[in-house]
Amino acid sequence: MPIDVQALFPKLVNLLLDTVFVVDEAGTIVFVSDACERLLGYTAEEMTGTVILNYIHPEDLELTRQAVHKVMEGEPHTDHENRYLRKDGGVVHILWSACWYEEEQSRVGVARDITSLRRADQTRNALYRISEAAHNAQTLRGLSTGVKAVIGELFPGDNLYLAFYDREKHRLRVPDWTTGNADGWLEEEVHSNTALARVLRDGRPRLESRNQTQTDWMGVPLISRDLVLGILVLEKTMEEASFNEADLKLLQFMATQVAIMVERKQADEQLRFMAHHDALTGLTNRSLFHDRLEHALKSARRNGSRLALLYLDLNNFKHINDTWGHEAGDEVIREVARRLQSDTRQTDTIGRVGGDEFTVLLTDIAEPEANVDKAIAKILEILARPLEFGSTSLQVTSSIGVAVYPEDGDTVRQLMIKADTNMYLDKHRQ
């Protein structure tokens, strides 16, 4: 008995792994093979009679319209790529082969799912670019910007949130991408009972749903050596889109690579910080303070402005060490540093040059005598507050010497010597 190929044809079409669409001149789907359910999550009955452009990712809509126009003008397409939205909100990358049949007034297209191929290509490229960003970035902030760009291409249109976790303070350090400041940071508290807090606490990735059918938030911890260094979060901006387990696995894979780079960059920054800052107080050390003073002098010469250098030496500090021990002495030094940092201008530079000696650089002082006197009075006031060490209340005073540019010198050495000399004169007057 001869085989009726014409009768078998619809069955053969439905056996294809790729999805076959037949669309009329208005863009309405008049036939779609059963593979559409595997591709987009809709049954053939659900899609038939609907407009095919309604399923396209909004960012690809215009390019798809242009491709459709070319096909209907008689130019067959065999390599057009675009993205479609699944019924569950996921995104599918599709490679199309399409042709317009004038006699039937219909467009026939065959859609192949190439999502896994595109994701593999994107992942390889992303790994290379993250490694490149880590190599080129001088700071953790610079690395953060590179990571944002790379992950933004993997998940276009989604909002990225990257933060680094301070476990002791239970706070997050977040790159400030809202301004043009390339070095800007923000600090945020970690609020309990939030999805973000649970990711940080448990060290496990999470998908969070806006409603019962859509998942629009996913967070992945940055973990290295079993320590949570931070978190990567993505949020959907389109209501009709959502994340799935494949997206979560991809972000988790990227987070693993990012965490390695972050740990290295944090270690590099710590080494650089230790090289230029005092280990006990975190203030700039002598070397960095001299460098800041040199730059301030160059700026003052260029702009015709003035600056002042204050040299502080704590009075009777040896007595504190001898009476209460070096632990008490260290606590006094740390507390003096904290008070100087909290009660001076952000534009001022504070340094510890050694022992119980501190320096303060005041820049852009319009009226040196009034501005300096005000700064000294404020410093003496904050140091005069009792310092509690255990059950002991200590009183700390300081001798302060001043040097003003340009009256007292125009080099770092001249100003340091003048301020140091004036500090000893002040000490002898007390």
SVG drawing of the C-alpha trace seen along z (x, -y; Angstrom):
<svg xmlns="http://www.w3.org/2000/svg" viewBox="-7 -87 70 89">
<polyline fill="none" stroke="black" stroke-width="0.4" points="0.0,0.0 1.5,-3.4 2.4,-5.8 0.3,-9.0 3.1,-11.5 0.7,-14.4 -1.3,-12.9 2.0,-12.3 3.3,-15.8 1.5,-17.5 2.8,-14.6 6.3,-15.0 6.3,-18.7 5.3,-18.1 8.2,-15.6 10.7,-18.3 12.8,-19.5 12.7,-23.0 9.4,-25.0 7.6,-25.7 5.5,-28.9 3.1,-30.0 2.2,-33.6 -0.2,-35.6 0.4,-39.1 -0.9,-40.8 1.6,-38.9 -1.0,-36.6 0.0,-33.0 -2.2,-30.6 -0.2,-27.5 2.6,-26.5 4.1,-23.1 3.9,-21.3 7.5,-22.1 6.4,-25.6 5.5,-24.4 9.1,-23.2 10.4,-26.5 8.2,-29.1 6.0,-27.3 2.7,-27.9 0.7,-25.1 0.0,-25.4 -3.7,-26.1 -2.7,-29.0 -0.5,-30.6 -2.6,-30.1 -4.6,-33.3 -2.2,-35.5 0.3,-38.1 3.8,-36.7 5.4,-40.0 3.8,-40.0 6.2,-37.3 9.4,-39.1 11.7,-40.6 11.0,-44.4 14.6,-45.3 14.6,-43.2 11.3,-44.3 12.5,-47.0 15.2,-44.9 12.7,-42.0 10.2,-44.3 13.0,-45.3 13.8,-41.6 10.2,-40.8 9.9,-43.6 12.9,-42.2 11.4,-38.7 8.0,-40.0 9.9,-41.9 11.1,-38.5 14.5,-38.4 14.8,-35.0 16.4,-35.0 18.4,-32.1 20.5,-33.6 18.3,-36.1 18.7,-36.0 16.5,-37.5 15.1,-36.9 11.6,-35.8 9.9,-35.8 8.6,-32.4 5.3,-31.9 7.2,-31.7 9.0,-35.0 12.3,-33.4 14.2,-34.6 15.0,-32.4 17.6,-33.1 16.3,-32.0 17.9,-31.5 15.4,-31.9 15.1,-30.6 12.1,-32.4 10.6,-32.9 7.6,-34.7 5.3,-32.7 3.4,-35.1 0.8,-32.7 -0.3,-31.6 0.2,-35.2 2.0,-33.7 5.4,-33.7 6.9,-30.4 9.6,-30.4 11.6,-27.7 12.8,-28.7 15.8,-27.0 16.6,-27.4 20.2,-28.5 20.0,-29.8 22.6,-27.4 25.0,-28.2 24.7,-32.0 25.0,-31.6 28.1,-29.5 29.6,-32.2 28.6,-35.0 30.0,-33.1 33.4,-32.5 33.6,-36.1 32.5,-37.3 35.2,-35.3 37.8,-36.7 36.5,-40.3 36.3,-39.9 39.9,-38.7 40.8,-41.6 39.0,-44.1 40.7,-42.7 44.1,-43.1 43.4,-46.7 41.6,-48.0 43.8,-49.6 41.2,-49.5 38.3,-47.4 36.0,-50.3 37.5,-50.0 37.0,-46.2 33.3,-46.8 32.7,-49.0 34.2,-46.3 32.0,-43.6 28.9,-45.8 29.7,-46.2 30.3,-42.4 27.2,-41.1 25.1,-43.9 25.8,-42.3 24.8,-38.8 21.6,-40.2 20.7,-43.3 18.1,-45.6 18.2,-44.2 19.3,-46.2 22.6,-45.1 23.4,-45.5 26.9,-44.7 27.9,-45.1 30.8,-44.1 30.0,-42.8 31.6,-44.0 30.7,-41.2 31.8,-43.0 29.7,-46.1 26.9,-44.2 27.0,-46.8 27.4,-46.8 29.9,-48.9 28.3,-49.7 29.8,-51.3 28.0,-54.6 26.9,-54.4 24.4,-57.2 27.0,-59.9 30.0,-60.4 32.4,-59.9 34.6,-56.9 35.8,-56.3 32.5,-56.9 31.1,-54.5 28.0,-54.3 27.4,-52.4 24.1,-50.6 22.9,-48.7 21.8,-45.0 18.2,-44.9 17.2,-41.6 14.5,-39.4 15.2,-40.5 16.1,-38.3 19.5,-40.0 20.2,-39.4 19.3,-35.7 21.7,-35.3 24.5,-36.9 23.6,-34.9 23.1,-31.5 25.8,-31.9 23.3,-30.4 21.8,-31.9 18.1,-32.7 15.3,-33.4 12.6,-35.7 9.1,-36.1 7.0,-39.2 4.0,-37.0 3.2,-33.3 4.1,-33.1 7.1,-35.5 10.6,-35.4 12.1,-38.9 14.9,-38.9 18.0,-36.8 20.9,-37.1 24.2,-35.2 26.8,-35.5 30.5,-36.2 32.3,-33.5 36.0,-32.8 37.6,-30.5 34.2,-29.9 33.8,-33.6 31.0,-35.8 32.8,-38.8 29.7,-40.4 26.7,-39.8 25.5,-40.1 21.8,-40.9 19.8,-41.2 16.3,-42.7 14.0,-42.6 12.8,-45.9 10.2,-44.4 7.0,-43.1 6.6,-40.4 10.0,-38.9 11.4,-36.7 14.5,-34.7 14.8,-30.9 17.1,-28.3 19.4,-28.5 19.8,-32.3 20.6,-31.7 23.2,-29.0 24.9,-31.4 25.0,-34.2 26.4,-31.9 29.1,-30.7 30.0,-34.3 30.0,-35.2 32.5,-32.4 34.9,-34.0 34.2,-37.5 34.8,-36.5 38.3,-35.3 39.1,-38.6 37.6,-40.6 39.7,-38.7 42.9,-39.5 41.9,-43.1 41.1,-43.5 44.4,-42.0 46.2,-44.4 44.4,-47.3 45.2,-46.2 48.9,-46.0 48.8,-49.4 46.9,-50.8 49.4,-49.3 52.3,-50.8 50.9,-54.3 48.9,-54.3 49.7,-53.9 48.9,-50.4 47.5,-51.5 45.2,-54.4 44.7,-54.0 45.8,-57.6 48.2,-58.5 51.8,-57.8 54.7,-60.2 55.5,-59.2 51.9,-59.7 51.4,-62.8 54.5,-64.4 53.2,-63.4 49.8,-65.0 51.5,-68.2 53.7,-68.4 50.6,-68.2 48.8,-70.8 51.8,-73.1 51.8,-72.8 48.1,-73.5 48.5,-76.5 51.3,-77.9 49.2,-77.4 46.0,-78.9 47.5,-81.6 45.8,-80.0 47.2,-79.4 47.5,-76.4 48.5,-75.7 50.3,-72.8 49.5,-71.9 52.0,-69.7 50.5,-68.1 52.3,-66.4 50.4,-64.9 51.4,-66.2 52.6,-63.7 52.0,-60.7 54.9,-58.8 53.1,-59.1 50.0,-57.3 52.2,-54.5 54.1,-54.2 51.0,-54.3 48.4,-52.3 50.6,-50.4 51.1,-50.4 47.6,-49.0 46.1,-52.2 48.6,-54.2 47.6,-52.6 43.9,-53.2 44.6,-56.9 46.4,-57.1 43.5,-55.4 40.9,-57.6 42.8,-60.8 42.9,-59.7 39.2,-59.0 38.4,-62.4 40.7,-64.3 39.0,-62.4 35.5,-63.0 35.8,-66.7 37.9,-68.1 36.9,-68.9 36.8,-66.2 39.3,-68.2 41.8,-68.2 44.5,-65.5 45.4,-64.0 48.6,-62.0 50.4,-60.2 54.1,-60.9 55.2,-58.6 54.7,-58.0 52.2,-60.5 52.8,-63.1 50.1,-64.0 50.0,-66.4 47.0,-68.2 47.0,-69.8 44.5,-72.6 44.0,-73.7 42.3,-76.6 42.3,-78.9 41.2,-82.4 42.2,-84.1 45.0,-82.1 45.0,-83.6 41.3,-83.3 41.0,-79.9 43.9,-78.4 42.9,-79.7 39.5,-78.2 40.9,-74.8 43.3,-74.8 40.5,-75.7 38.3,-72.9 41.1,-70.4 41.9,-71.4 38.2,-71.2 37.7,-67.6 40.9,-66.4 39.8,-67.9 36.9,-65.5 37.6,-62.8 38.7,-59.5 37.4,-56.4 39.7,-53.4 38.0,-50.6 37.1,-52.2 39.7,-54.9 39.0,-58.4 42.0,-60.0 42.6,-63.6 44.6,-64.3 46.1,-67.7 48.3,-68.6 50.9,-71.1 50.3,-72.5 52.7,-74.2 51.7,-76.0 53.3,-76.8 51.5,-78.8 52.3,-78.8 53.8,-81.0 54.8,-83.1 56.7,-80.3 58.1,-78.5 57.3,-77.2 58.6,-73.6 57.6,-70.5 60.8,-70.5 60.6,-74.2 57.0,-73.9 57.6,-70.7 60.6,-72.2 58.7,-75.5 55.6,-73.7 57.8,-71.3 59.7,-74.2 56.5,-76.1 55.1,-73.0 58.1,-72.7 57.8,-76.4 54.1,-75.9 55.0,-72.9 57.5,-74.9 55.0,-77.7 52.6,-75.3"/>
</svg>
